[in-house]
Amino acid sequence: FTRCWLTDAECHGCTTEDTNFDDCSETAWRRELRGHTLQALQGHTLTVNRDVTSVASVAFSHDGTQIVSGSDDQSVRVWDAASGQQLQALQGHTRDVTSVAFSHDGTQIVSGSFDKSVRVWDAASGQ
């Protein structure tokens, strides 16, 4: 009995005996990631005493028109998904932003930070 839905050739090393479904799905997932970049969103900036900036969290709005990102530059940024243009930079956290999400109806954004706060923002105004 095998739980892998990929053929041996597709799994690149998985065998049909003793196969873990999760391993093979991850292999398929990694293969799918070899596509091309649709947008490169640039805008998060370096902070004092850091050589690089990292983006810790990203999420699409439920309708797919916007993207929100949170970074160690202490900002939450809202992007147009089609054009890649930055729409807003939401400031207020005093430490790295580690998580972001849109509300189901897309009217609010929530962010969490190493500053021990959770902030709720109006998606339209950024307030």
MONOR-V162348 format. One record per residue. N is the residue number from 1. RES is the residue in one small letter. NEAR is the number of other C-alpha atoms within 8 Angstrom. Layout:
# MONOR-V162348
{{N;RES;NEAR} {N;RES;NEAR}}
This chain:
# MONOR-V162348
{{1;f;4} {2;t;7} {3;r;8} {4;c;11} {5;w;6} {6;l;8} {7;t;7} {8;d;10} {9;a;7} {10;e;7} {11;c;12} {12;h;7} {13;g;6} {14;c;8} {15;t;8} {16;t;10} {17;e;6} {18;d;6} {19;t;12} {20;n;8} {21;f;9} {22;d;6} {23;d;8} {24;c;14} {25;s;9} {26;e;8} {27;t;10} {28;a;10} {29;w;8} {30;r;8} {31;r;7} {32;e;7} {33;l;6} {34;r;6} {35;g;5} {36;h;4} {37;t;5} {38;l;4} {39;q;6} {40;a;6} {41;l;8} {42;q;4} {43;g;5} {44;h;10} {45;t;6} {46;l;9} {47;t;8} {48;v;4} {49;n;4} {50;r;7} {51;d;5} {52;v;5} {53;t;12} {54;s;7} {55;v;10} {56;a;11} {57;s;11} {58;v;12} {59;a;10} {60;f;12} {61;s;14} {62;h;9} {63;d;7} {64;g;8} {65;t;10} {66;q;12} {67;i;13} {68;v;15} {69;s;13} {70;g;18} {71;s;16} {72;d;14} {73;d;13} {74;q;14} {75;s;15} {76;v;14} {77;r;13} {78;v;12} {79;w;13} {80;d;12} {81;a;10} {82;a;6} {83;s;6} {84;g;10} {85;q;8} {86;q;11} {87;l;8} {88;q;8} {89;a;10} {90;l;9} {91;q;7} {92;g;6} {93;h;11} {94;t;6} {95;r;10} {96;d;14} {97;v;19} {98;t;13} {99;s;11} {100;v;16} {101;a;12} {102;f;15} {103;s;10} {104;h;7} {105;d;7} {106;g;11} {107;t;10} {108;q;12} {109;i;13} {110;v;12} {111;s;14} {112;g;12} {113;s;14} {114;f;9} {115;d;8} {116;k;6} {117;s;8} {118;v;8} {119;r;7} {120;v;8} {121;w;9} {122;d;10} {123;a;10} {124;a;6} {125;s;5} {126;g;9} {127;q;6}}
